[in-house]
Amino acid sequence: MSISSDEAPEFAVSVLDALRQPLESGVISIHRANAVARFPGSFQLVLAANPCPCGQYGAAESKCTCSPNTRRRYLARLSGPLLDRIDIQVQVRRVTAVELRLGDTEPRLTTVEARRTVELARERMARRLEGTGWTLNSQVPGEWLRSGPERLPHSFTAVLDRALERGGITMRGYDRILRVAWTLADLDGADQPSPEHVGRALYLRKSMSA
């Protein structure tokens, strides 16, 4: 199941943070005085947000009317712990007229092609994880990726070790980046992630590079 939200910072902080636990565990727990009910809660979350309430911050031809404090408060509604559970975080610039015209001339990936690529990647995951009880990279515990039979060489993950050491990512983020790296490798038809896949996964995490 997928859940998507435009203008995510318009939601109350308490509502957004309620997503943290099911994102981590795949289970929704409802606590009452005498009982706890648990329901399956595995889903894909897609959030979109403007850079500020007026939506003009960073635009070349428009003037933002928000103060710095207003922008900070607006984006602060997406808490650090929630963002730490989101695997891919990208900034999207406004499309220019030139880019729009170029888009009509350059080859595009069709929906059919994208679907087939994903199907092949999932088949590759299922074969690699056969006998483990998991079928998708997102289900694999971080400890297994770091120390199990599919552990990557230290030279491949050195960029993650440096990011962890300097506080650029958390241990949770480290594991999530490894999962994304394996997914990128599966999409490319590779047997395991290369240092390039790991670097791309790190960049997709927070636009971070080596």
N, C-alpha and C positions, 0 to 999 in steps of 0.2 A: 504494500500500500504506500502511496505517496501523499505527503501533505505539503502544500505550498502556500506561501503568504507573501503578498506584496505589501510594501510599507510596513515591514515588520516592527520598526521602533514605535509605531503608533499603538501597539498593544501594551498593556500594563506589564511591568517587569515581572510581577508574580505569575502572570499567565505564561510568559516566555520561559521563565525558569522552571515552570512545571513540566516542561519538555525534557529537562535534563535527565531525570531518572529513567524514563522509558527509552531515551536515545542510547543510554549506556547499557541497560539490561534487556531491552526488548520486552519489558513487562510493565503494565500499568497497575500500580498498587493503590487501592483505596482503603484508607484506615478509618475505622469507626470505633466507637467506644468498646464494643465487645467482639469485634471481628475485623479481619483484614481480607479483602477480596482482591484477587489477582487475575488480570486478563491479559491475553496476548497483545503486545503493543509494539511489534516490529514494523517500522515504517521508514520511508525515505523522506527527509525533510529538506525543502528548498525555501530559502528565505531571500527576499530582495529588500533593499533599503536605499533611499536617497542619501546623499552625503550630508543633508541638513533638512530642516522642516520645509524650507521654501524650494528646495531641490535645485538651486542654482549654483551652489558652491563648486568652484573649480571649472565652471563653464566659461569658455573664452569670450563669448559675446553677451553674457548676461551678468548682472550684478547680484551677488548674494545679499539678502537683507537680514541675515541672521548674525547675531554676535558670536564671538568665539565660545563663550559660555553656553549659549543656546545650542551650538553644534555639538559641544562635548556632552551636554546633558541628553541630547537626542540620541546620539550613538551609544551612550553609556547604558541605555535600556537593554542593549544586547550585551549581557554580562560576560565577563571573561570565562567563567565556568561553562556557560552555554556555547560560546564560540570555540572553546577547547574541544567540544564534542562535534564540531562541524568539520568534515574532512577537507572540503575544498572551499576556499574563500578567494574570490577574484573581484577585481575592480574593473568595471566596464565603462569605457569612455563613450561620450556621445558620438554617434556616427556622423561623419561629415558628408557633404554632398559629393566630394571626390570619391570617398570610400564607397558610397552608395552606387555611383556609376561603375566603379571598378568591380563591384560585386556582381554586376550583370554580365561581365565578360569572363570572370574567373570560374573555373570548374567548382562545383559545389557537391558536397556529400549529400546524397539523397537519403530519405528516411528508410527506404528499403535497404540500402547499403549499410547504414548505421545499425539497423536491426540485425542484419546478418553478422556484422562484426561483433556485436554484443553476444549473440547466440554462440558464435564460435569461441569467444572468450569464456563464457560460462561453461561450455563443454570442456574446455581446457582445465578450468578450475576444478570441475567435478572429477575429472580423471586424476588430477594431481592429489586431490584430497580424499580419494576413495579409501574407505576403511577407517577414516578418522571421525566420522559422524558429522562432518561439515561438508557443505557443497559450495559455499561462496567465501571469498576472501574476507568479507565483512564479518563472518561468523568466527573466524579463527582468532584465538586469544593471542595477545601480544607476546606473552612468554613463549609460546610455541614458535612464533616467527623469529624470536631472538635467540632461542636456544634449542629448538627442535631440529629435525632432520633437514629442514629447508632453510636453516640459518645461513644468511649471506656472509661472505668474507668481510673481515673488518675493513679492508680497503674500500669496499663498496658502501659501507655505512659510515665512513669517517666523517662525512659532511653532517650527518645526523648527530654524531657524537659531539662535534664541535658546537652545533646549534643547541644541544642539550646542556653542554658545559657552560655556555655563556648566557643561558636563561632564555634563549629565543623560543624554545618549545618545552613543553612539559613531558613527563614520561608517557602520559596518555597520548599526547600529540605524536610522540616518537612512534608508538605502536600504530597509530592511525596512518601515519605517513608510510610505514612499511606496508600496510594493507593496500594503500593507493598505489604504491610502487609495484606490487605484485599484480594489481589490476591493469596498470599501464603495460606491464610486460605481457599479460595475457591478451590484451587488445592488439599488441604488436606481434603476437604469435611467438614470443620468446620463451625459452625454457625457464629462465629466472630473470629477475630484474638486473639490469646493468647499473653501473654508477650513474649513467644518464637518467635512467628511470627513477632512481632514488632522488636525484637532483630535481627532476621535474615534479615529483610528488611533494618535495619540500617547498618548491616555488608555488605550487598550487595551494599549499597549506596557508601561507600568509605572504605570498609574493616575496619569499625569502630565497636567497641564493647562497652559494658556497662562499 
